[in-house]
Structures are given as structure tokens and as C-alpha cells.
Amino acid sequence: MIMGFADPFDTLLDLQRSLEASLASDWLQDLTTSRGPFPPINVFQQGDDILAIIELPGVNKSDLQIQAKDNSIRIFGKKTVDYPEEASLHRRERASGEFDRTLSVPVQIDSNGIRAEYRDGILAVFLPRAESDKPRSIKIT
């Protein structure tokens, strides 16, 4: 049986691989995508139209604004969190402040047909596709 010497660099390389694997895992993405000033958005295509669902818990409807142009929408506003003056804050996990999010969609939007509904901290924005952007059939003669 042949005995070899352990290479100390193998141990360091194993450690480096372990660290890189842990940094590349989803836990880092989970920490960064659900925090910060930007509200999370899900976007769906329903036929020709687009539906955007935005989570905005604790945001007053009067503090929200939506703008649309071409193939993008901008959602911005502010979330305020009030604390009693005499309270001593021990942990702060609820985000507050201004947010501004612009979302591009894969079609041109009919800005006159956009409608938005806000209920229980969920903003639903319905974005109809512009007629000029819809494909049309060409008759071959």
C-alpha cells in the first residue's frame, strides 16, 4: 500500500468550493428579493393583455401613483410606519420610506385602457395590449 502526503491546498480548495456553493444557493436570492424599497411584482400574460400583481402591505391607496408609457409602467409612492413617541424600538423589520419601481412588459400598452384595483395590500394593474401592437392577418392573393 502506497501512502501519500495530504496536500494542505486540497483542504483550502474544498473550503473555497463549499463557500462558493453556499453563496450561489437560493438563500442569498431569498434575502435580497423580498427586502428593500422595491415591492415584489408578479406579471402574467392573459391572452393579449398583461396583469401585474404588486404586494404593498401597509401602503395607503392615496400614497400610490402609477404612470404608463409605451411598454412600461412605473409604480411609486411611500409607506409610512408610525411608532409611539414614548416607545423604545427593539427590533425593526417593517420597511418604510419611498419606493419607485419601473416594469417593462413584452408588448406595447394601451395607456387609455389601463385600470388598477387596490385591496388588502395587493395592487392589481390590468394592462391591455395596444391595438397597433397586435398581430394582424394578411390575406394572400
C-alpha positions in Angstrom: 0.0 0.0 0.0 1.4 3.4 -1.0 0.9 6.2 1.5 0.7 9.7 0.2 1.0 13.0 1.8 -2.0 15.2 2.3 -1.8 18.4 0.3 -2.8 21.4 2.5 -4.1 23.2 -0.6 -6.7 20.5 -1.2 -8.3 21.4 2.2 -8.3 25.1 1.2 -9.8 24.3 -2.2 -12.5 22.2 -0.6 -13.3 25.1 1.7 -13.4 27.5 -1.2 -15.8 25.2 -3.2 -18.1 25.0 -0.1 -18.2 28.7 0.3 -18.9 29.3 -3.4 -21.7 26.7 -3.4 -23.4 28.3 -0.4 -23.2 31.8 -1.9 -24.7 30.6 -5.1 -27.6 28.9 -3.5 -31.1 30.4 -3.3 -30.9 31.6 0.3 -29.0 34.7 -0.9 -31.6 35.5 -3.5 -34.4 35.0 -1.0 -32.8 37.5 1.3 -32.3 40.2 -1.4 -35.5 39.8 -3.4 -38.0 40.2 -0.6 -36.4 43.1 1.2 -35.6 46.7 0.3 -37.6 49.6 -1.1 -39.0 47.7 -4.1 -42.3 45.9 -3.7 -42.4 42.4 -5.2 -44.2 42.1 -8.5 -45.7 39.1 -10.4 -46.5 39.6 -14.1 -48.9 37.4 -16.1 -49.9 37.4 -19.7 -53.6 36.7 -20.3 -54.3 36.4 -24.0 -53.1 39.7 -25.4 -53.1 41.6 -22.1 -50.8 41.8 -19.1 -51.7 41.6 -15.5 -49.2 42.9 -12.8 -49.8 42.0 -9.2 -47.8 44.1 -6.7 -47.6 43.4 -2.9 -47.9 46.6 -1.0 -49.0 45.7 2.6 -49.4 48.7 4.8 -49.4 51.3 2.0 -52.3 53.7 1.8 -54.0 53.9 -1.6 -53.6 57.7 -1.5 -49.8 57.2 -1.3 -49.7 55.2 -4.6 -49.2 56.5 -8.1 -49.0 54.7 -11.5 -47.6 56.0 -14.8 -47.6 54.2 -18.1 -45.7 54.8 -21.4 -45.1 52.6 -24.4 -44.3 49.2 -22.9 -43.5 50.1 -19.3 -45.4 51.1 -16.1 -44.0 53.0 -13.1 -45.4 52.4 -9.7 -44.2 54.7 -7.0 -45.2 56.0 -3.6 -44.4 55.8 0.1 -45.0 53.5 3.0 -45.1 55.1 6.5 -44.8 53.2 9.7 -45.7 55.1 12.8 -44.4 54.3 16.3 -45.5 55.9 19.5 -43.1 58.6 20.6 -42.5 57.1 24.1 -41.9 53.6 22.6 -38.4 52.1 22.6 -37.8 50.2 19.4 -36.1 46.9 20.0 -36.4 45.3 16.5 -37.3 46.9 13.2 -38.2 44.6 10.3 -41.0 46.6 8.7 -39.6 48.7 5.9 -40.8 52.2 5.4 -40.0 55.1 3.0 -40.4 55.9 -0.6 -40.3 53.3 -3.4 -40.1 53.6 -7.1 -40.4 50.6 -9.5 -40.5 50.6 -13.3 -41.6 47.4 -15.0 -41.1 46.7 -18.7 -43.6 44.3 -20.4 -43.1 42.5 -23.7 -45.9 44.4 -25.5 -47.0 48.0 -26.2 -49.6 49.1 -23.7 -52.9 50.9 -24.5 -52.4 53.6 -21.7 -56.1 54.7 -22.0 -57.3 51.2 -21.1 -55.2 50.6 -18.0 -57.1 50.0 -14.8 -55.9 49.4 -11.3 -57.5 47.9 -8.2 -56.1 48.0 -4.7 -57.5 45.8 -2.0 -55.9 44.4 1.2 -52.4 45.5 0.3 -52.5 43.9 -3.2 -52.4 46.2 -6.2 -53.6 44.6 -9.5 -52.8 46.5 -12.6 -54.5 45.4 -15.9 -52.5 46.5 -18.9 -54.3 46.0 -22.3 -52.2 45.5 -25.3 -52.3 48.3 -27.8 -54.2 47.5 -31.0 -51.3 48.8 -33.1 -49.1 46.2 -31.4 -51.4 43.2 -32.0 -50.5 41.0 -34.9 -52.9 41.1 -37.9 -53.5 38.5 -40.6 -52.6 39.3 -44.1 -54.7 37.9 -46.9 -52.5 36.3 -49.6 -53.9 36.9 -53.2 
